[in-house]
Amino acid sequence: MDQEFLDKMKEKLLEQRRTLLQSLSEQSEDMRNLVKTVDSGDEADVASDVIDRQLLNSLGTQDANTLKKIDNAIDRINQHKYGICLVCGKEIPKERLEILPYALMCIDCANAEERRNR
């Protein structure tokens, strides 16, 4: 993947992360204080930060999973492994990543995984 696309995806992921954390912080004062501690780090180090257990316990399962996926995707960008399917090792199409920037699998592998989980 070219660096320009990776930079674009990283910014998109960071924006999604900020939006999710902002939404969560608006829910209550306690959540706002927890989000401040998590979101205060340098953006380059965001993926390596460990999210406070209290925050994860306070999040809904879906929000917690989305936040973890976003952080993992940022980490994969930093490790030069972004956009590679974790199952088959093929490159995930850019079109898929633009729609779902934290995708772990190509469409074929994601569909196969979904069928197995039914």
C-alpha positions as CSV (number, residue, x, y, z in Angstrom):
1,M,0.0,0.0,0.0
2,D,1.2,3.4,-0.8
3,Q,2.1,5.8,2.0
4,E,-0.5,8.4,1.0
5,F,-3.3,5.9,1.3
6,L,-1.9,4.7,4.7
7,D,-1.8,8.3,6.0
8,K,-5.3,8.8,4.8
9,M,-6.5,5.7,6.5
10,K,-4.7,6.5,9.7
11,E,-6.3,9.9,9.9
12,K,-9.7,8.3,9.2
13,L,-9.2,5.8,12.0
14,L,-8.0,8.5,14.4
15,E,-11.0,10.6,13.6
16,Q,-13.4,7.6,14.2
17,R,-11.6,7.1,17.5
18,R,-12.0,10.7,18.5
19,T,-15.7,10.7,17.5
20,L,-16.3,7.5,19.5
21,L,-14.5,8.8,22.6
22,Q,-16.3,12.1,22.3
23,S,-19.7,10.4,22.1
24,L,-18.8,8.3,25.1
25,S,-17.6,11.3,27.1
26,E,-20.8,13.1,26.5
27,Q,-22.7,10.3,28.3
28,S,-21.6,11.1,31.8
29,E,-19.1,13.0,33.9
30,D,-17.3,9.8,35.0
31,M,-17.0,8.7,31.4
32,R,-15.7,12.1,30.5
33,N,-12.9,11.9,33.1
34,L,-11.9,8.4,31.9
35,V,-11.9,9.4,28.2
36,K,-9.6,12.4,29.1
37,T,-7.0,10.0,30.6
38,V,-7.1,7.7,27.5
39,D,-7.2,10.5,24.9
40,S,-4.5,12.6,26.4
41,G,-1.6,10.7,24.7
42,D,0.3,11.6,21.6
43,E,-1.7,10.5,18.5
44,A,1.3,8.6,17.2
45,D,1.3,6.4,20.3
46,V,-2.5,6.0,20.5
47,A,-2.5,2.5,19.3
48,S,0.1,1.4,21.8
49,D,-1.8,2.9,24.7
50,V,-3.5,0.5,27.0
51,I,-7.1,1.5,27.5
52,D,-8.0,1.8,31.1
53,R,-9.9,-1.3,32.3
54,Q,-12.6,0.9,33.9
55,L,-13.3,2.5,30.6
56,L,-13.7,-0.8,28.8
57,N,-16.0,-2.0,31.6
58,S,-18.1,1.1,31.2
59,L,-18.4,0.8,27.4
60,G,-21.0,-1.1,25.7
61,T,-19.7,-4.3,24.1
62,Q,-20.0,-3.0,20.6
63,D,-18.3,0.3,21.4
64,A,-15.5,-1.5,23.2
65,N,-15.0,-3.9,20.3
66,T,-15.0,-1.0,17.7
67,L,-12.5,0.9,19.8
68,K,-10.2,-2.1,20.0
69,K,-10.5,-2.7,16.2
70,I,-9.6,0.9,15.5
71,D,-6.6,0.8,17.9
72,N,-5.5,-2.5,16.3
73,A,-5.7,-1.1,12.8
74,I,-3.6,1.9,13.8
75,D,-1.1,-0.5,15.3
76,R,-1.0,-2.5,12.1
77,I,-0.4,0.7,10.1
78,N,2.6,1.5,12.4
79,Q,3.9,-2.1,12.0
80,H,3.5,-2.0,8.2
81,K,1.0,-4.8,8.3
82,Y,-2.2,-2.8,7.5
83,G,-4.4,-4.0,4.7
84,I,-3.3,-7.6,4.8
85,C,-6.0,-10.3,5.4
86,L,-5.2,-12.1,8.7
87,V,-6.6,-15.3,7.3
88,C,-5.3,-15.7,3.7
89,G,-2.5,-13.1,3.7
90,K,-3.8,-11.4,0.6
91,E,-4.1,-7.6,0.3
92,I,-7.5,-6.2,1.4
93,P,-8.9,-4.1,-1.4
94,K,-8.6,-0.3,-0.8
95,E,-12.3,0.1,-1.5
96,R,-13.1,-2.2,1.4
97,L,-10.7,-0.4,3.7
98,E,-12.2,3.0,2.8
99,I,-15.6,1.7,3.9
100,L,-14.4,-0.3,6.9
101,P,-10.9,1.0,7.8
102,Y,-10.4,-1.5,10.6
103,A,-11.2,-4.5,8.5
104,L,-9.1,-7.6,9.4
105,M,-10.1,-9.8,6.5
106,C,-10.7,-9.6,2.8
107,I,-14.4,-10.0,1.8
108,D,-14.1,-13.7,0.9
109,C,-12.5,-14.6,4.3
110,A,-15.0,-12.4,6.2
111,N,-17.9,-14.1,4.4
112,A,-16.5,-17.5,5.2
113,E,-16.0,-16.5,8.8
114,E,-19.6,-15.2,9.0
115,R,-20.9,-18.5,7.6
116,R,-19.0,-20.5,10.2
117,N,-20.4,-18.4,13.0
118,R,-24.0,-18.9,12.0
